Amino acid sequence: DLSSRDLGGRIPAEIGNLTHLRLLDLSENKLRGSIPKSFGNLSQLRFLYLRDNFLEGPMPPCLGELKSLEL
């Protein structure tokens, strides 16, 4: 749980290397930029929380291909 940690900058693309990650909560931070395309590698991801940041741009289409992700 990395929510409400005052994190800033861009989301590191290297998070996509954490292929066994099931939950990623980056909500309520100061993250900017877009969601990395490498998130498509997170095949076990079930929950993704990104609210209350300064993210922009379209969601990567690869997120829609994650079968475990609950929308």
SETOR-518652 format. One record per residue: residue in one letter; y, x, z of N, C-alpha, C in turn. Coordinates in steps of 0.2 Angstrom, whole numbers, plus 5000, padded with zeros to 4 digits. Example, Ala and Ser with C-alpha at 12.3 -4.5 7.8 and 13.67 -1.06 7.14 Angstrom:
% residues 2
<site><code>A</code><n_Y>4972</n_Y><n_X>5066</n_X><n_Z>5039</n_Z><ca_Y>4978</ca_Y><ca_X>5062</ca_X><ca_Z>5039</ca_Z><c_Y>4984</c_Y><c_X>5066</c_X><c_Z>5039</c_Z></site>
<site><code>S</code><n_Y>4989</n_Y><n_X>5064</n_X><n_Z>5035</n_Z><ca_Y>4995</ca_Y><ca_X>5068</ca_X><ca_Z>5036</ca_Z><c_Y>5000</c_Y><c_X>5064</c_X><c_Z>5039</c_Z></site>
END
This chain:
% residues 71
<site><code>D</code><n_Y>4994</n_Y><n_X>5004</n_X><n_Z>5000</n_Z><ca_Y>5000</ca_Y><ca_X>5000</ca_X><ca_Z>5000</ca_Z><c_Y>5006</c_Y><c_X>5004</c_X><c_Z>5000</c_Z></site>
<site><code>L</code><n_Y>5010</n_Y><n_X>5004</n_X><n_Z>4995</n_Z><ca_Y>5016</ca_Y><ca_X>5008</ca_X><ca_Z>4994</ca_Z><c_Y>5022</c_Y><c_X>5004</c_X><c_Z>4993</c_Z></site>
<site><code>S</code><n_Y>5021</n_Y><n_X>4998</n_X><n_Z>4996</n_Z><ca_Y>5027</ca_Y><ca_X>4993</ca_X><ca_Z>4996</ca_Z><c_Y>5032</c_Y><c_X>4995</c_X><c_Z>5001</c_Z></site>
<site><code>S</code><n_Y>5038</n_Y><n_X>4993</n_X><n_Z>4999</n_Z><ca_Y>5044</ca_Y><ca_X>4994</ca_X><ca_Z>5004</ca_Z><c_Y>5045</c_Y><c_X>5001</c_X><c_Z>5007</c_Z></site>
<site><code>R</code><n_Y>5044</n_Y><n_X>5006</n_X><n_Z>5002</n_Z><ca_Y>5044</ca_Y><ca_X>5013</ca_X><ca_Z>5004</ca_Z><c_Y>5050</c_Y><c_X>5017</c_X><c_Z>5002</c_Z></site>
<site><code>D</code><n_Y>5055</n_Y><n_X>5013</n_X><n_Z>4999</n_Z><ca_Y>5061</ca_Y><ca_X>5016</ca_X><ca_Z>4996</ca_Z><c_Y>5059</c_Y><c_X>5021</c_X><c_Z>4990</c_Z></site>
<site><code>L</code><n_Y>5054</n_Y><n_X>5020</n_X><n_Z>4987</n_Z><ca_Y>5052</ca_Y><ca_X>5024</ca_X><ca_Z>4981</ca_Z><c_Y>5057</c_Y><c_X>5023</c_X><c_Z>4975</c_Z></site>
<site><code>G</code><n_Y>5059</n_Y><n_X>5028</n_X><n_Z>4972</n_Z><ca_Y>5063</ca_Y><ca_X>5028</ca_X><ca_Z>4966</ca_Z><c_Y>5060</c_Y><c_X>5032</c_X><c_Z>4960</c_Z></site>
<site><code>G</code><n_Y>5064</n_Y><n_X>5031</n_X><n_Z>4955</n_Z><ca_Y>5062</ca_Y><ca_X>5035</ca_X><ca_Z>4949</ca_Z><c_Y>5057</c_Y><c_X>5030</c_X><c_Z>4945</c_Z></site>
<site><code>R</code><n_Y>5053</n_Y><n_X>5034</n_X><n_Z>4940</n_Z><ca_Y>5048</ca_Y><ca_X>5030</ca_X><ca_Z>4936</ca_Z><c_Y>5042</c_Y><c_X>5030</c_X><c_Z>4939</c_Z></site>
<site><code>I</code><n_Y>5038</n_Y><n_X>5025</n_X><n_Z>4937</n_Z><ca_Y>5031</ca_Y><ca_X>5025</ca_X><ca_Z>4940</ca_Z><c_Y>5027</c_Y><c_X>5031</c_X><c_Z>4936</c_Z></site>
<site><code>P</code><n_Y>5024</n_Y><n_X>5036</n_X><n_Z>4940</n_Z><ca_Y>5020</ca_Y><ca_X>5041</ca_X><ca_Z>4936</ca_Z><c_Y>5014</c_Y><c_X>5039</c_X><c_Z>4932</c_Z></site>
<site><code>A</code><n_Y>5014</n_Y><n_X>5041</n_X><n_Z>4926</n_Z><ca_Y>5008</ca_Y><ca_X>5040</ca_X><ca_Z>4922</ca_Z><c_Y>5002</c_Y><c_X>5042</c_X><c_Z>4925</c_Z></site>
<site><code>E</code><n_Y>5002</n_Y><n_X>5047</n_X><n_Z>4929</n_Z><ca_Y>4996</ca_Y><ca_X>5049</ca_X><ca_Z>4932</ca_Z><c_Y>4992</c_Y><c_X>5044</c_X><c_Z>4936</c_Z></site>
<site><code>I</code><n_Y>4995</n_Y><n_X>5039</n_X><n_Z>4938</n_Z><ca_Y>4992</ca_Y><ca_X>5033</ca_X><ca_Z>4942</ca_Z><c_Y>4986</c_Y><c_X>5031</c_X><c_Z>4938</c_Z></site>
<site><code>G</code><n_Y>4987</n_Y><n_X>5031</n_X><n_Z>4931</n_Z><ca_Y>4982</ca_Y><ca_X>5029</ca_X><ca_Z>4926</ca_Z><c_Y>4975</c_Y><c_X>5033</c_X><c_Z>4927</c_Z></site>
<site><code>N</code><n_Y>4975</n_Y><n_X>5039</n_X><n_Z>4931</n_Z><ca_Y>4969</ca_Y><ca_X>5043</ca_X><ca_Z>4932</ca_Z><c_Y>4965</c_Y><c_X>5040</c_X><c_Z>4938</c_Z></site>
<site><code>L</code><n_Y>4968</n_Y><n_X>5035</n_X><n_Z>4942</n_Z><ca_Y>4965</ca_Y><ca_X>5033</ca_X><ca_Z>4947</ca_Z><c_Y>4960</c_Y><c_X>5027</c_X><c_Z>4945</c_Z></site>
<site><code>T</code><n_Y>4955</n_Y><n_X>5028</n_X><n_Z>4941</n_Z><ca_Y>4951</ca_Y><ca_X>5023</ca_X><ca_Z>4938</ca_Z><c_Y>4947</c_Y><c_X>5019</c_X><c_Z>4943</c_Z></site>
<site><code>H</code><n_Y>4946</n_Y><n_X>5020</n_X><n_Z>4949</n_Z><ca_Y>4943</ca_Y><ca_X>5016</ca_X><ca_Z>4954</ca_Z><c_Y>4948</c_Y><c_X>5012</c_X><c_Z>4958</c_Z></site>
<site><code>L</code><n_Y>4954</n_Y><n_X>5012</n_X><n_Z>4957</n_Z><ca_Y>4959</ca_Y><ca_X>5009</ca_X><ca_Z>4961</ca_Z><c_Y>4958</c_Y><c_X>5001</c_X><c_Z>4960</c_Z></site>
<site><code>R</code><n_Y>4958</n_Y><n_X>4997</n_X><n_Z>4965</n_Z><ca_Y>4957</ca_Y><ca_X>4990</ca_X><ca_Z>4965</ca_Z><c_Y>4964</c_Y><c_X>4986</c_X><c_Z>4966</c_Z></site>
<site><code>L</code><n_Y>4968</n_Y><n_X>4989</n_X><n_Z>4970</n_Z><ca_Y>4974</ca_Y><ca_X>4986</ca_X><ca_Z>4972</ca_Z><c_Y>4980</c_Y><c_X>4991</c_X><c_Z>4972</c_Z></site>
<site><code>L</code><n_Y>4985</n_Y><n_X>4989</n_X><n_Z>4968</n_Z><ca_Y>4991</ca_Y><ca_X>4994</ca_X><ca_Z>4968</ca_Z><c_Y>4997</c_Y><c_X>4989</c_X><c_Z>4970</c_Z></site>
<site><code>D</code><n_Y>5000</n_Y><n_X>4991</n_X><n_Z>4975</n_Z><ca_Y>5006</ca_Y><ca_X>4987</ca_X><ca_Z>4978</ca_Z><c_Y>5012</c_Y><c_X>4992</c_X><c_Z>4978</c_Z></site>
<site><code>L</code><n_Y>5016</n_Y><n_X>4991</n_X><n_Z>4973</n_Z><ca_Y>5022</ca_Y><ca_X>4995</ca_X><ca_Z>4973</ca_Z><c_Y>5029</c_Y><c_X>4991</c_X><c_Z>4973</c_Z></site>
<site><code>S</code><n_Y>5028</n_Y><n_X>4985</n_X><n_Z>4976</n_Z><ca_Y>5033</ca_Y><ca_X>4980</ca_X><ca_Z>4977</ca_Z><c_Y>5039</c_Y><c_X>4983</c_X><c_Z>4981</c_Z></site>
<site><code>E</code><n_Y>5045</n_Y><n_X>4980</n_X><n_Z>4981</n_Z><ca_Y>5050</ca_Y><ca_X>4981</ca_X><ca_Z>4985</ca_Z><c_Y>5052</c_Y><c_X>4988</c_X><c_Z>4986</c_Z></site>
<site><code>N</code><n_Y>5053</n_Y><n_X>4992</n_X><n_Z>4980</n_Z><ca_Y>5055</ca_Y><ca_X>4999</ca_X><ca_Z>4980</ca_Z><c_Y>5061</c_Y><c_X>4999</c_X><c_Z>4975</c_Z></site>
<site><code>K</code><n_Y>5062</n_Y><n_X>5005</n_X><n_Z>4973</n_Z><ca_Y>5068</ca_Y><ca_X>5006</ca_X><ca_Z>4968</ca_Z><c_Y>5066</c_Y><c_X>5009</c_X><c_Z>4961</c_Z></site>
<site><code>L</code><n_Y>5060</n_Y><n_X>5007</n_X><n_Z>4959</n_Z><ca_Y>5057</ca_Y><ca_X>5010</ca_X><ca_Z>4953</ca_Z><c_Y>5060</c_Y><c_X>5008</c_X><c_Z>4947</c_Z></site>
<site><code>R</code><n_Y>5061</n_Y><n_X>5012</n_X><n_Z>4942</n_Z><ca_Y>5065</ca_Y><ca_X>5010</ca_X><ca_Z>4936</ca_Z><c_Y>5060</c_Y><c_X>5012</c_X><c_Z>4930</c_Z></site>
<site><code>G</code><n_Y>5062</n_Y><n_X>5010</n_X><n_Z>4924</n_Z><ca_Y>5059</ca_Y><ca_X>5011</ca_X><ca_Z>4918</ca_Z><c_Y>5054</c_Y><c_X>5006</c_X><c_Z>4917</c_Z></site>
<site><code>S</code><n_Y>5048</n_Y><n_X>5008</n_X><n_Z>4913</n_Z><ca_Y>5043</ca_Y><ca_X>5003</ca_X><ca_Z>4911</ca_Z><c_Y>5037</c_Y><c_X>5005</c_X><c_Z>4914</c_Z></site>
<site><code>I</code><n_Y>5032</n_Y><n_X>5000</n_X><n_Z>4914</n_Z><ca_Y>5025</ca_Y><ca_X>5001</ca_X><ca_Z>4916</ca_Z><c_Y>5022</c_Y><c_X>5006</c_X><c_Z>4912</c_Z></site>
<site><code>P</code><n_Y>5019</n_Y><n_X>5011</n_X><n_Z>4914</n_Z><ca_Y>5015</ca_Y><ca_X>5016</ca_X><ca_Z>4910</ca_Z><c_Y>5009</c_Y><c_X>5013</c_X><c_Z>4906</c_Z></site>
<site><code>K</code><n_Y>5009</n_Y><n_X>5015</n_X><n_Z>4900</n_Z><ca_Y>5003</ca_Y><ca_X>5013</ca_X><ca_Z>4896</ca_Z><c_Y>4996</c_Y><c_X>5015</c_X><c_Z>4899</c_Z></site>
<site><code>S</code><n_Y>4996</n_Y><n_X>5020</n_X><n_Z>4903</n_Z><ca_Y>4990</ca_Y><ca_X>5023</ca_X><ca_Z>4906</ca_Z><c_Y>4987</c_Y><c_X>5018</c_X><c_Z>4911</c_Z></site>
<site><code>F</code><n_Y>4991</n_Y><n_X>5013</n_X><n_Z>4913</n_Z><ca_Y>4988</ca_Y><ca_X>5008</ca_X><ca_Z>4917</ca_Z><c_Y>4982</c_Y><c_X>5004</c_X><c_Z>4914</c_Z></site>
<site><code>G</code><n_Y>4982</n_Y><n_X>5005</n_X><n_Z>4907</n_Z><ca_Y>4976</ca_Y><ca_X>5002</ca_X><ca_Z>4904</ca_Z><c_Y>4970</c_Y><c_X>5006</c_X><c_Z>4906</c_Z></site>
<site><code>N</code><n_Y>4970</n_Y><n_X>5011</n_X><n_Z>4909</n_Z><ca_Y>4964</ca_Y><ca_X>5015</ca_X><ca_Z>4911</ca_Z><c_Y>4961</c_Y><c_X>5012</c_X><c_Z>4918</c_Z></site>
<site><code>L</code><n_Y>4965</n_Y><n_X>5008</n_X><n_Z>4921</n_Z><ca_Y>4963</ca_Y><ca_X>5006</ca_X><ca_Z>4928</ca_Z><c_Y>4958</c_Y><c_X>5000</c_X><c_Z>4927</c_Z></site>
<site><code>S</code><n_Y>4953</n_Y><n_X>5001</n_X><n_Z>4925</n_Z><ca_Y>4948</ca_Y><ca_X>4996</ca_X><ca_Z>4923</ca_Z><c_Y>4945</c_Y><c_X>4992</c_X><c_Z>4929</c_Z></site>
<site><code>Q</code><n_Y>4946</n_Y><n_X>4995</n_X><n_Z>4935</n_Z><ca_Y>4944</ca_Y><ca_X>4991</ca_X><ca_Z>4941</ca_Z><c_Y>4949</c_Y><c_X>4987</c_X><c_Z>4945</c_Z></site>
<site><code>L</code><n_Y>4955</n_Y><n_X>4988</n_X><n_Z>4942</n_Z><ca_Y>4961</ca_Y><ca_X>4985</ca_X><ca_Z>4946</ca_Z><c_Y>4961</c_Y><c_X>4977</c_X><c_Z>4946</c_Z></site>
<site><code>R</code><n_Y>4961</n_Y><n_X>4975</n_X><n_Z>4952</n_Z><ca_Y>4961</ca_Y><ca_X>4967</ca_X><ca_Z>4953</ca_Z><c_Y>4968</c_Y><c_X>4965</c_X><c_Z>4954</c_Z></site>
<site><code>F</code><n_Y>4972</n_Y><n_X>4968</n_X><n_Z>4958</n_Z><ca_Y>4978</ca_Y><ca_X>4966</ca_X><ca_Z>4960</ca_Z><c_Y>4984</c_Y><c_X>4971</c_X><c_Z>4959</c_Z></site>
<site><code>L</code><n_Y>4989</n_Y><n_X>4969</n_X><n_Z>4956</n_Z><ca_Y>4995</ca_Y><ca_X>4973</ca_X><ca_Z>4954</ca_Z><c_Y>5001</c_Y><c_X>4970</c_X><c_Z>4956</c_Z></site>
<site><code>Y</code><n_Y>5005</n_Y><n_X>4973</n_X><n_Z>4961</n_Z><ca_Y>5011</ca_Y><ca_X>4970</ca_X><ca_Z>4963</ca_Z><c_Y>5017</c_Y><c_X>4975</c_X><c_Z>4962</c_Z></site>
<site><code>L</code><n_Y>5022</n_Y><n_X>4972</n_X><n_Z>4958</n_Z><ca_Y>5027</ca_Y><ca_X>4976</ca_X><ca_Z>4955</ca_Z><c_Y>5034</c_Y><c_X>4973</c_X><c_Z>4957</c_Z></site>
<site><code>R</code><n_Y>5034</n_Y><n_X>4967</n_X><n_Z>4960</n_Z><ca_Y>5040</ca_Y><ca_X>4963</ca_X><ca_Z>4961</ca_Z><c_Y>5046</c_Y><c_X>4967</c_X><c_Z>4965</c_Z></site>
<site><code>D</code><n_Y>5052</n_Y><n_X>4965</n_X><n_Z>4964</n_Z><ca_Y>5058</ca_Y><ca_X>4968</ca_X><ca_Z>4967</ca_Z><c_Y>5058</c_Y><c_X>4975</c_X><c_Z>4966</c_Z></site>
<site><code>N</code><n_Y>5058</n_Y><n_X>4977</n_X><n_Z>4960</n_Z><ca_Y>5060</ca_Y><ca_X>4984</ca_X><ca_Z>4957</ca_Z><c_Y>5065</c_Y><c_X>4983</c_X><c_Z>4952</c_Z></site>
<site><code>F</code><n_Y>5066</n_Y><n_X>4988</n_X><n_Z>4948</n_Z><ca_Y>5071</ca_Y><ca_X>4988</ca_X><ca_Z>4943</ca_Z><c_Y>5067</c_Y><c_X>4990</c_X><c_Z>4936</c_Z></site>
<site><code>L</code><n_Y>5061</n_Y><n_X>4987</n_X><n_Z>4935</n_Z><ca_Y>5057</ca_Y><ca_X>4989</ca_X><ca_Z>4929</ca_Z><c_Y>5060</c_Y><c_X>4985</c_X><c_Z>4923</c_Z></site>
<site><code>E</code><n_Y>5059</n_Y><n_X>4988</n_X><n_Z>4918</n_Z><ca_Y>5062</ca_Y><ca_X>4985</ca_X><ca_Z>4911</ca_Z><c_Y>5057</c_Y><c_X>4986</c_X><c_Z>4906</c_Z></site>
<site><code>G</code><n_Y>5058</n_Y><n_X>4982</n_X><n_Z>4900</n_Z><ca_Y>5054</ca_Y><ca_X>4983</ca_X><ca_Z>4895</ca_Z><c_Y>5048</c_Y><c_X>4978</c_X><c_Z>4895</c_Z></site>
<site><code>P</code><n_Y>5044</n_Y><n_X>4978</n_X><n_Z>4889</n_Z><ca_Y>5038</ca_Y><ca_X>4973</ca_X><ca_Z>4889</ca_Z><c_Y>5033</c_Y><c_X>4976</c_X><c_Z>4893</c_Z></site>
<site><code>M</code><n_Y>5028</n_Y><n_X>4972</n_X><n_Z>4895</n_Z><ca_Y>5022</ca_Y><ca_X>4974</ca_X><ca_Z>4898</ca_Z><c_Y>5018</c_Y><c_X>4977</c_X><c_Z>4893</c_Z></site>
<site><code>P</code><n_Y>5014</n_Y><n_X>4982</n_X><n_Z>4895</n_Z><ca_Y>5010</ca_Y><ca_X>4985</ca_X><ca_Z>4890</ca_Z><c_Y>5004</c_Y><c_X>4980</c_X><c_Z>4888</c_Z></site>
<site><code>P</code><n_Y>5002</n_Y><n_X>4979</n_X><n_Z>4882</n_Z><ca_Y>4997</ca_Y><ca_X>4975</ca_X><ca_Z>4880</ca_Z><c_Y>4990</c_Y><c_X>4976</c_X><c_Z>4883</c_Z></site>
<site><code>C</code><n_Y>4989</n_Y><n_X>4983</n_X><n_Z>4885</n_Z><ca_Y>4983</ca_Y><ca_X>4985</ca_X><ca_Z>4888</ca_Z><c_Y>4982</c_Y><c_X>4981</c_X><c_Z>4895</c_Z></site>
<site><code>L</code><n_Y>4987</n_Y><n_X>4979</n_X><n_Z>4898</n_Z><ca_Y>4986</ca_Y><ca_X>4975</ca_X><ca_Z>4905</ca_Z><c_Y>4982</c_Y><c_X>4969</c_X><c_Z>4904</c_Z></site>
<site><code>G</code><n_Y>4984</n_Y><n_X>4966</n_X><n_Z>4898</n_Z><ca_Y>4980</ca_Y><ca_X>4960</ca_X><ca_Z>4896</ca_Z><c_Y>4973</c_Y><c_X>4961</c_X><c_Z>4895</c_Z></site>
<site><code>E</code><n_Y>4971</n_Y><n_X>4967</n_X><n_Z>4894</n_Z><ca_Y>4964</ca_Y><ca_X>4968</ca_X><ca_Z>4892</ca_Z><c_Y>4960</c_Y><c_X>4970</c_X><c_Z>4898</c_Z></site>
<site><code>L</code><n_Y>4963</n_Y><n_X>4971</n_X><n_Z>4904</n_Z><ca_Y>4960</ca_Y><ca_X>4973</ca_X><ca_Z>4910</ca_Z><c_Y>4956</c_Y><c_X>4966</c_X><c_Z>4913</c_Z></site>
<site><code>K</code><n_Y>4950</n_Y><n_X>4966</n_X><n_Z>4912</n_Z><ca_Y>4946</ca_Y><ca_X>4960</ca_X><ca_Z>4914</ca_Z><c_Y>4945</c_Y><c_X>4959</c_X><c_Z>4921</c_Z></site>
<site><code>S</code><n_Y>4946</n_Y><n_X>4964</n_X><n_Z>4926</n_Z><ca_Y>4946</ca_Y><ca_X>4963</ca_X><ca_Z>4933</ca_Z><c_Y>4953</c_Y><c_X>4960</c_X><c_Z>4936</c_Z></site>
<site><code>L</code><n_Y>4958</n_Y><n_X>4961</n_X><n_Z>4932</n_Z><ca_Y>4965</ca_Y><ca_X>4960</ca_X><ca_Z>4934</ca_Z><c_Y>4966</c_Y><c_X>4952</c_X><c_Z>4935</c_Z></site>
<site><code>E</code><n_Y>4968</n_Y><n_X>4950</n_X><n_Z>4941</n_Z><ca_Y>4969</ca_Y><ca_X>4943</ca_X><ca_Z>4942</ca_Z><c_Y>4976</c_Y><c_X>4941</c_X><c_Z>4941</c_Z></site>
<site><code>L</code><n_Y>4977</n_Y><n_X>4937</n_X><n_Z>4936</n_Z><ca_Y>4984</ca_Y><ca_X>4935</ca_X><ca_Z>4934</ca_Z><c_Y>4986</c_Y><c_X>4928</c_X><c_Z>4937</c_Z></site>
END
